[in-house]
Amino acid sequence: MLDFSLTEEQTMIRNLARRFADEVLAPVALEYDEKEEIPWDVVREAHRLGLMNLDIPVAYGGQGLDFFTTCIVMEELATGCAGIMHTLEANSLMARPLLLYGSEEQKRAFLLPHCREPRLGALALTEPEHGSDVTTLSTRAEFQDDSYIINGRKCFITNGGVADLYTVFPATDPSQGPKGLSCFVVPGNQPGLSGGRKERKMGLRSSHTADVIFDGVRVPPENLVGLAGQGYRIAMDTLEVFRILAAAGSVGIARSALEKACRYAGQRQQFGRPIGSNQAIQVLLADMGTAVEAARLLVWRAAWLADQGRADGKLAAMAKTYASDTAMKVTTDAVQIFGGYGYMRDYGIEKLMRDAKVGQIYEGTNQIQRLIVARELLKEHEHA
């Protein structure tokens, strides 16, 4: 029998995240969107409350939440500010390769001190000439004497240049294509590692997105995560799960837009009555609400399966695609309901629309996700 009710612990964590979103994130969201800066005091408060490193096990300094509960928290945080949510979420993204493929020694050596303080992490995969195609990366890691030497440049990296710890994907044997990629954990203060150009973005502007430059960065062999040549598999396994978290963030953005649109429709008077009494507005709201609920259920199912050790790449791709498309559509309709006020920056509705857009692009574009879904569907039915 299916049961969608939350446990007492999940309800408490959700309520904590909701209060934090309403009382801490939302009041500063427009300010830091305008400044295009990370609110470091908010990061410190999130760490104090246990709203960082959510799915990292307690043994390694994290909160030890299952993936389903982590998705619940991510949705709540995204309602307050999706940019700040992504700043915090990047810690879990950085840690996932270590949790999946790292040794016990690596997890304790790197994650414990990182989680102990309000520090930020980053996963460095994307490159200027290699977006959705990560099979042939230009960043190189060459073994010289007793160390790997990393040279290259990563781009569009959340927390790039301000992170204290990175998981990095260079090629250790370029002749092997995807089988020549590897994964390393690299401290942010390693000589030769630096932040490059900070991007000026459409949305998520309170998160820091920048190039990361590797100029002769020396890392010992014990920083190799998994085996040499395993990097492509590590990256795919990491992204397969984190598409679900990205989808949860999109649900949060859409839900925030829906809630604001409902309140506005009930208060805004035109021709002597609230605009919410007009059927045209009611139809918009009904479709928006239905889509948000459907997106959440898809995210929850994908997260639940991941927690059962049955992660489903097709379902993760579906959740990411549907939730991000929903966020884009719902925020667009919310702007329409607000009319001229929705177009103005002081009301926060256009920010939601800007924040929603990247959901259709990052963690693999929605076009790529649809190819993944179609490929899996064809496999399932080829012998039917």
C-alpha positions in Angstrom: 0.0 0.0 0.0 1.4 3.4 -1.0 1.7 6.0 1.7 2.8 9.6 0.9 2.7 10.8 4.5 6.1 12.0 6.0 7.6 10.6 9.1 7.8 12.7 12.2 11.5 13.3 11.6 10.9 14.3 7.9 8.1 16.7 9.0 10.4 18.3 11.5 13.2 18.7 9.0 10.8 20.0 6.3 9.4 22.6 8.8 12.9 23.7 9.8 13.9 24.2 6.1 10.6 26.0 5.4 11.1 28.4 8.3 14.7 29.0 7.1 13.5 29.6 3.6 10.7 32.0 4.7 12.6 33.9 7.5 16.2 33.9 6.3 16.4 33.2 2.5 13.4 35.0 1.2 14.1 38.4 2.9 17.6 38.6 1.3 16.9 36.8 -2.0 16.4 40.0 -4.1 19.3 41.8 -2.4 21.8 39.1 -3.2 20.3 38.5 -6.7 21.0 42.2 -7.3 24.5 42.0 -5.8 25.3 38.7 -7.5 27.1 37.6 -4.3 27.0 34.6 -2.0 25.5 35.7 1.4 28.2 34.1 3.6 26.3 34.8 6.8 23.4 32.8 5.4 25.8 29.9 4.6 27.1 30.0 8.2 23.5 29.9 9.5 22.6 27.0 7.3 25.5 25.1 8.6 24.6 25.9 12.2 21.1 24.6 11.7 22.2 21.4 9.9 20.9 22.4 6.4 24.2 21.7 4.7 25.8 18.4 3.7 22.4 16.8 4.0 23.0 13.4 2.4 26.6 12.9 3.6 26.6 10.2 6.3 27.0 11.2 9.9 30.3 9.2 10.1 31.8 11.7 7.6 30.4 14.8 9.3 27.1 15.2 7.4 23.5 15.0 8.4 23.0 11.5 7.2 19.6 12.1 5.5 18.3 9.7 2.9 17.9 11.0 -0.6 14.1 11.3 -0.4 14.4 13.6 2.7 17.2 15.6 1.0 14.8 16.3 -1.9 12.2 17.5 0.5 14.7 20.0 2.0 15.9 21.1 -1.4 12.4 21.9 -2.5 11.8 24.0 0.6 15.1 25.9 0.3 14.4 26.7 -3.4 11.1 28.4 -2.5 13.2 30.9 -0.5 16.0 31.4 -3.0 17.1 28.9 -5.6 20.5 30.6 -6.0 21.4 30.1 -2.3 20.0 26.6 -2.4 22.4 25.7 -5.2 25.3 27.2 -3.3 24.5 24.8 -0.4 23.6 21.8 -2.7 27.0 21.9 -4.4 28.6 20.3 -1.3 26.6 17.2 -1.8 27.4 17.2 -5.5 31.1 17.4 -4.7 30.9 14.6 -2.1 28.9 12.2 -4.2 31.9 10.7 -6.2 33.7 10.2 -2.9 30.7 8.5 -1.3 30.2 6.3 -4.4 33.7 5.3 -5.2 36.1 6.7 -2.5 38.0 4.7 0.0 37.2 4.8 3.7 40.4 6.7 4.2 39.5 9.3 1.6 36.0 9.9 3.0 37.4 10.5 6.5 40.4 12.5 5.4 38.5 14.9 3.2 34.8 15.0 4.2 35.1 15.1 8.0 37.1 18.3 8.1 35.1 19.8 5.3 31.7 19.2 6.9 32.9 20.4 10.3 33.0 24.0 9.2 30.7 26.1 6.9 32.8 25.3 3.9 31.7 25.1 0.3 32.5 22.3 -2.2 32.4 22.1 -6.0 32.3 19.4 -8.7 34.5 20.4 -11.6 33.4 18.6 -14.8 32.1 20.9 -17.5 34.6 22.5 -19.9 34.3 25.3 -22.5 34.3 23.0 -25.5 32.6 20.1 -23.8 29.2 20.7 -22.3 26.8 17.8 -22.4 29.6 15.7 -24.1 32.0 14.8 -21.3 33.5 11.8 -23.1 36.5 13.8 -24.4 37.8 16.4 -21.9 40.7 18.7 -22.5 41.9 19.0 -18.9 44.8 16.6 -18.4 46.3 14.7 -15.4 49.8 13.4 -16.2 51.7 11.2 -13.8 55.1 12.6 -13.2 57.6 11.2 -10.6 55.3 10.4 -7.7 52.3 12.7 -8.4 49.6 13.6 -10.9 49.9 17.0 -12.5 46.6 18.6 -13.5 46.4 21.2 -16.2 43.3 22.7 -17.8 40.2 24.7 -17.3 36.7 24.0 -16.1 33.8 26.3 -16.6 30.3 27.0 -15.3 31.4 25.6 -11.9 29.1 26.3 -9.0 31.3 27.6 -6.1 34.2 27.6 -8.6 37.1 29.6 -7.1 35.5 29.9 -3.7 35.2 26.3 -2.8 37.4 24.6 -0.2 37.3 21.2 -1.8 36.8 20.0 -5.4 36.2 16.7 -7.1 37.8 17.1 -10.5 37.5 15.1 -13.7 40.6 15.2 -16.0 41.8 12.8 -18.7 44.6 10.6 -17.5 44.8 8.7 -20.9 43.3 10.9 -23.7 43.7 8.1 -26.2 41.1 6.0 -24.5 38.2 8.5 -24.8 35.6 8.1 -22.0 37.7 5.2 -20.6 40.6 7.5 -20.1 38.9 9.9 -17.7 39.6 9.8 -14.0 38.4 11.6 -10.8 40.5 13.3 -8.2 39.7 15.1 -5.0 41.6 18.4 -4.7 41.8 20.9 -1.9 40.9 24.4 -2.9 44.2 25.8 -1.5 46.4 23.5 -3.6 49.1 25.5 -5.4 48.2 26.2 -9.0 44.4 26.0 -8.5 42.6 29.3 -8.9 39.3 30.8 -9.8 38.9 32.3 -13.2 36.2 34.6 -14.6 33.0 34.8 -12.6 30.0 34.4 -14.8 27.3 37.1 -15.1 24.1 35.0 -15.2 20.5 35.3 -16.0 19.4 33.6 -12.8 20.7 31.9 -9.7 22.7 35.1 -9.3 23.3 34.6 -5.5 25.4 31.6 -6.3 29.0 31.9 -7.5 29.6 30.4 -10.9 33.1 30.7 -12.4 35.9 29.1 -14.3 38.4 27.0 -12.3 42.0 27.0 -13.6 44.4 24.1 -13.0 48.0 25.2 -13.7 50.4 22.5 -12.7 48.3 21.4 -9.8 50.1 18.5 -8.1 48.0 15.8 -6.4 49.2 12.6 -4.8 48.0 9.2 -6.1 46.0 8.8 -2.9 43.7 11.6 -4.2 42.6 9.4 -7.1 38.9 8.5 -6.5 38.2 4.9 -7.6 40.5 3.6 -10.3 42.3 5.4 -13.1 40.0 5.4 -16.1 36.8 5.2 -14.0 36.0 8.9 -14.2 33.3 8.7 -16.8 31.4 6.1 -14.9 31.8 8.1 -11.6 30.5 11.2 -13.3 27.5 9.4 -14.9 26.6 7.7 -11.6 26.9 11.1 -9.8 24.8 13.0 -12.2 22.1 10.3 -12.5 21.3 10.8 -8.9 21.8 14.5 -8.8 19.3 15.1 -11.6 16.7 14.2 -9.0 18.0 17.0 -6.6 17.9 19.4 -9.5 14.3 18.4 -10.2 13.4 19.0 -6.5 14.8 22.5 -6.8 12.7 23.1 -9.9 9.6 22.0 -8.0 10.5 24.5 -5.2 10.8 27.4 -7.7 7.4 26.4 -9.4 5.7 26.0 -6.0 6.9 29.5 -4.9 5.6 31.0 -8.1 2.2 29.2 -7.7 1.8 30.3 -4.1 2.6 34.0 -5.0 0.3 33.9 -8.0 -2.6 32.5 -5.9 -2.2 35.2 -3.2 -2.0 37.9 -5.8 -5.0 36.6 -7.7 -7.0 36.7 -4.5 -6.0 40.3 -3.6 -5.6 42.1 -6.9 -8.8 44.0 -7.8 -9.8 44.8 -11.4 -13.3 45.9 -12.4 -14.5 45.7 -8.8 -13.5 42.1 -8.0 -10.4 40.0 -7.5 -8.8 38.8 -10.7 -8.9 35.3 -9.3 -12.7 35.3 -9.9 -12.0 35.3 -13.6 -12.2 31.9 -15.2 -9.1 32.6 -17.4 -7.0 33.1 -14.3 -8.6 30.1 -12.6 -7.6 27.9 -15.6 -4.0 29.1 -15.4 -3.9 28.4 -11.6 -5.4 25.0 -12.0 -2.9 23.9 -14.6 -0.1 25.4 -12.6 -1.1 23.5 -9.4 -1.6 20.2 -11.2 1.8 20.4 -12.9 3.5 21.2 -9.6 1.9 18.2 -7.8 2.7 15.9 -10.7 6.4 17.1 -10.8 6.8 16.5 -7.1 5.4 13.0 -7.2 7.8 12.1 -10.1 10.7 13.5 -8.0 9.6 11.6 -4.9 9.4 8.3 -6.8 12.8 8.7 -8.4 14.3 9.6 -5.0 12.6 6.7 -3.2 14.0 4.3 -5.8 17.5 5.7 -5.3 17.2 5.1 -1.6 16.2 1.5 -2.2 19.4 1.0 -4.2 17.3 0.9 -7.4 18.3 4.2 -9.0 16.5 4.5 -12.3 18.3 6.7 -14.9 15.2 6.9 -17.1 13.0 8.1 -14.2 15.7 10.5 -13.0 15.8 12.0 -16.5 12.0 12.2 -16.6 11.9 13.9 -13.2 14.5 16.4 -14.2 12.9 17.2 -17.5 9.3 17.4 -16.4 10.1 19.4 -13.2 12.3 22.0 -15.0 9.8 22.4 -17.8 7.1 22.8 -15.2 9.1 25.4 -13.4 9.6 27.4 -16.6 5.9 27.2 -17.6 4.6 27.9 -14.1 6.9 30.9 -13.5 6.0 32.3 -17.0 2.3 32.0 -16.1 2.8 33.6 -12.7 4.4 36.6 -14.5 1.4 36.8 -16.7 -1.0 36.7 -13.7 1.0 39.5 -12.1 0.8 41.5 -15.3 3.0 44.6 -15.3 4.1 44.0 -11.7 5.3 40.6 -12.6 7.7 42.1 -15.1 9.2 44.5 -12.5 12.2 43.4 -10.4 10.9 44.6 -7.1 8.3 41.9 -6.8 10.5 38.8 -7.2 8.3 37.0 -9.8 10.6 37.7 -12.7 13.5 36.4 -10.5 11.7 33.0 -10.3 11.3 32.9 -14.0 15.0 33.7 -14.5 16.0 31.1 -11.9 13.8 28.4 -13.5 15.5 28.6 -16.9 18.8 26.9 -16.0 16.9 23.8 -14.9 16.3 23.0 -18.5 20.0 23.4 -19.3 22.3 22.1 -16.5 22.9 18.5 -15.3 22.4 17.6 -19.0 20.1 19.6 -21.2 16.5 18.5 -21.4 17.1 17.5 -25.0 19.8 15.1 -23.8 17.4 13.8 -21.1 14.7 13.1 -23.6 17.2 11.1 -25.6 18.0 9.1 -22.5 14.3 8.5 -21.8 13.6 7.4 -25.4 16.6 5.1 -25.5 15.5 3.3 -22.3 11.9 3.1 -23.5 13.0 1.5 -26.8 15.2 -1.0 -24.9 12.3 -2.0 -22.6 10.0 -2.7 -25.6 12.3 -4.1 -28.2 11.4 -7.7 -27.3 7.8 -7.0 -26.3 
